[in-house]
Amino acid sequence: MNIQEYFSRISYDGSPKDADLETLTVIFQHHIQAIPFENLSMHCGESIYLDLERTYNKIVRKRRGGWCLENNYLLFWALQRIGYDVCVLGGSSYDPADRAYKAAVDHSLLKVVIDGKSYIVDSGFGGLYQMWQPVLLVSGKDQPQVPGIFRLTEDNGIWYLEKIKRKHYYVDQSGPSTDTPGMREIRKIYSFTLEPRDMKDFEELNWHLQTSDNLLHKKSICTLQTSDGVCNLVGWTFTEIKYNYMEDMDMVKSTTLTDEEVEKTLKDKFNITLENKLKP
């Protein structure tokens, strides 16, 4: 495993001399715009192993993506190699249907300490709720980014990440319809504690997500951040979102694909060529 090979994979041509915030931000943005969040392996009859060398070979050499455990494991390794003070944390995602956070840990994220300040870095959430910059670990502060405003709050040792969403303009609908009229919606994303974790702590979760009845098991998902938005492929539905297309409004365009178009879209939009047949 070679850090220069990883830099080539994310199209980063800099030379990180200092493990500072500016370098972290640039590397992080290159990572999320080059490496998709995706669970395609389990929909191609392939197993996902929580092993650093397997993850490296899959994402760097085979030019695939991965879900949170893989994406953040690779980023954790890269930041350590560069010289950052970084550790793994465990999170519990928010379920809008139940209006509650999951009781168990079902997500991994990273904490990076620079000059005495802590930042949350997470390359493995994907879609509309993927942060584009490290989020300063401070409670109650609005932190505007291109995707929207992120905010952390702390209560009795538990931290909560949320995002203030913009309105949506749907291209294929007649007239400027939005899904969030009036006040902007606050979307809860996940909770976490600052207890450092080992990636071995997530091995049971890694297998559980592949075998249990959950969203990742039900739907094939591939999402990639772009220079001005995000592309999502969920099942046969391909959606392109352009952030802040108009003042305080994102543009959304969705298309239903055929099986053949799914394969072409993966190659054209996500730079992914699968070894085995995908069953969306």
Secondary structure in CASP SS format (residue, H / E / C, confidence):
PFRMAT SS
TARGET T0000
AUTHOR 0000-0000-0000
METHOD secondary structure of the structure
MODEL  1
M C 1.00
N C 1.00
I H 1.00
Q H 1.00
E H 1.00
Y H 1.00
F H 1.00
S H 1.00
R H 1.00
I C 1.00
S C 1.00
Y C 1.00
D C 1.00
G C 1.00
S C 1.00
P C 1.00
K C 1.00
D C 1.00
A C 1.00
D C 1.00
L H 1.00
E H 1.00
T H 1.00
L H 1.00
T H 1.00
V H 1.00
I H 1.00
F H 1.00
Q H 1.00
H H 1.00
H H 1.00
I H 1.00
Q H 1.00
A H 1.00
I C 1.00
P C 1.00
F E 1.00
E E 1.00
N C 1.00
L H 1.00
S H 1.00
M H 1.00
H H 1.00
C C 1.00
G C 1.00
E C 1.00
S C 1.00
I C 1.00
Y C 1.00
L C 1.00
D C 1.00
L H 1.00
E H 1.00
R H 1.00
T H 1.00
Y H 1.00
N H 1.00
K H 1.00
I H 1.00
V H 1.00
R H 1.00
K C 1.00
R C 1.00
R C 1.00
G C 1.00
G E 1.00
W C 1.00
C H 1.00
L H 1.00
E H 1.00
N H 1.00
N H 1.00
Y H 1.00
L H 1.00
L H 1.00
F H 1.00
W H 1.00
A H 1.00
L H 1.00
Q H 1.00
R H 1.00
I H 1.00
G C 1.00
Y C 1.00
D E 1.00
V E 1.00
C E 1.00
V E 1.00
L E 1.00
G E 1.00
G E 1.00
S E 1.00
S E 1.00
Y E 1.00
D E 1.00
P C 1.00
A C 1.00
D C 1.00
R C 1.00
A E 1.00
Y E 1.00
K C 1.00
A C 1.00
A C 1.00
V C 1.00
D C 1.00
H E 1.00
S E 1.00
L E 1.00
L E 1.00
K E 1.00
V E 1.00
V E 1.00
I E 1.00
D C 1.00
G C 1.00
K E 1.00
S E 1.00
Y E 1.00
I E 1.00
V E 1.00
D C 1.00
S C 1.00
G C 1.00
F C 1.00
G C 1.00
G H 1.00
L H 1.00
Y H 1.00
Q C 1.00
M C 1.00
W C 1.00
Q C 1.00
P C 1.00
V E 1.00
L E 1.00
L C 1.00
V C 1.00
S C 1.00
G C 1.00
K E 1.00
D E 1.00
Q E 1.00
P E 1.00
Q E 1.00
V C 1.00
P C 1.00
G E 1.00
I E 1.00
F E 1.00
R E 1.00
L E 1.00
T E 1.00
E E 1.00
D E 1.00
N C 1.00
G C 1.00
I E 1.00
W E 1.00
Y E 1.00
L E 1.00
E E 1.00
K E 1.00
I E 1.00
K C 1.00
R C 1.00
K E 1.00
H E 1.00
Y E 1.00
Y E 1.00
V C 1.00
D C 1.00
Q C 1.00
S C 1.00
G C 1.00
P C 1.00
S C 1.00
T C 1.00
D C 1.00
T C 1.00
P C 1.00
G C 1.00
M C 1.00
R C 1.00
E C 1.00
I E 1.00
R E 1.00
K E 1.00
I E 1.00
Y E 1.00
S E 1.00
F E 1.00
T C 1.00
L C 1.00
E C 1.00
P C 1.00
R E 1.00
D C 1.00
M H 1.00
K H 1.00
D H 1.00
F H 1.00
E H 1.00
E H 1.00
L H 1.00
N H 1.00
W H 1.00
H H 1.00
L H 1.00
Q H 1.00
T H 1.00
S C 1.00
D C 1.00
N C 1.00
L H 1.00
L H 1.00
H H 1.00
K H 1.00
K C 1.00
S C 1.00
I E 1.00
C E 1.00
T E 1.00
L E 1.00
Q E 1.00
T C 1.00
S C 1.00
D C 1.00
G E 1.00
V E 1.00
C E 1.00
N E 1.00
L E 1.00
V E 1.00
G C 1.00
W C 1.00
T E 1.00
F E 1.00
T E 1.00
E E 1.00
I E 1.00
K E 1.00
Y E 1.00
N E 1.00
Y E 1.00
M E 1.00
E C 1.00
D C 1.00
M E 1.00
D E 1.00
M E 1.00
V E 1.00
K E 1.00
S E 1.00
T E 1.00
T E 1.00
L C 1.00
T C 1.00
D H 1.00
E H 1.00
E H 1.00
V H 1.00
E H 1.00
K H 1.00
T H 1.00
L H 1.00
K H 1.00
D H 1.00
K H 1.00
F H 1.00
N C 1.00
I C 1.00
T C 1.00
L C 1.00
E C 1.00
N C 1.00
K C 1.00
L C 1.00
K C 1.00
P C 1.00
END
